[in-house]
Amino acid sequence: MEDNATESTVLWLSAHPEPRSLNGSLRTFGIEHLRTLGHNVLESDLYAMEWDPVVRPHDAGTHVSDRFRISADTRTAHLAGTQPDAIILEQEKLRRADALVVQFPLWWYGMPAILKGWFDRVFVSGFAFGTDETTGRRLRFEQGPFAGKRALVITTLGDRPLAIGPRGKSGELNELLFGLLHGTFAYTGMSVLEPFAVPSADHIDDITPTRARLIERLDELFTAPTIPFRPQFTGDYTPEWELEPHLCPNEHGVRIHTAS
């Protein structure tokens, strides 16, 4: 992967309905900063695009038979190049990207619906995961099709800083975001950076310290260590995809899927 001295392509995927918000201001500033570093930045501002988040039979083009088989039919459409143009365009952006920045406000401990729907419609079988029809190779985790790409979450939230810490009432941040960090990014082969969170976002009057922190993170987008999620196919898991009993014995939960 290129370092920051080399031009790379970044897809900045964002989901906030108000561009004048703190979230929107960080988006504008972050994209400008990446460009000053020499990177090519592709943008997907979902609210501005009026992105449709709902999976429908239309997503499979003409490949729906008697009933809509979501995974199979959208895979067929993807391989045939007959998905809707809006989906094909987003897939091409991601295909070109060396890194994906996903920015959103944390609503009800998760992504806004419009962003979840982007993943539902864009990350179809045959593009983001699946099985290689020639070799039978499982395309996930360390064998995922997006291996070599980096992923960074930027999120604003109302909770206090310690509320998303190791003993926080809301749960530790990486565990809150486990479905996205591990189940989407790592699953498709990406290397996942520690998320960038802005807690107590509704009470920030001076954005300067937050922008300074964001600069530091964006400067190391291609150099910072990534979360050491365990690979799936090299001995850590049983054939039923359960962690081997000799690893983290007597422990459970999402944290055991990160190697110490």
C-alpha positions, 0 to 999 in steps of 0.5 A: 500500500502506498504511503502518504507521499504517493497519490492514492485514491480515497472514497469518502462515503458520508451520511448526514442530512445537514452539511452545516453540522459538525459532521458536515463541517468535518467532512468538508475539512477532511476531504480538503485535507486529503486533497492537499496531501495529494490524494484523489478523493471520490465522494459519495454524500448519500443525502445529497445524492438522495440515495435509495437505501431499499433493496428491491427486485429492481436491483437484480435487473431482469434476473428475477424469476418467480420470486426475488432471491436477493443474494442469488439474483443480485449476484447474477445481475452483478456478474452480467453487468445489469445492476442499476447504474447507481449501484454500478457507479458506487461499486466502481468508486470502491473498486478504484479506492485504496482506502474507504472513509465512512462518516456518519452520526451514531444514531441508536448505536448504529449507522443511519438507515441510508448508509446501511442501505448503501452497504445492502445494495452495493456489497452484493455477492460476487462483488464484496464476498462469495465464492470463486466459481473457478477455484472454490476459494471462499472470498471473505476475511483474509481472502476477501476481494477488498484485501489491500484496501484500508477502512476508517470510520469517522463518527459523531455521537452524543455520548460522553467520552467515558461512556464509550470507554472500556467500562462505559454504559454505552459499551466500548466503541469498537464493540459497538461498531463490531458489525461494521468494523469486523462484519463488513470491512474485515469480512470483505478483506479490508484492513481496519483502522481504529475508528475516529469518534467525536463524543459529546458532539452536541456540546462542542463550541470550538471545532479547532481541537477536533480538526487537529485530531482529524488531521493527525488521523488522516495523515496516517491513513495509509501508515497507522497500525490496523486492528488485528482481527483474526484471519478465518482460514489459517487455524484460529477457527474450527470448521464451524467457525468457532474460535479454537478452544485453546485460544482465549479460554474461558473468554467470550464475546466480540473481543476474542476475535481480535488477536492480542 
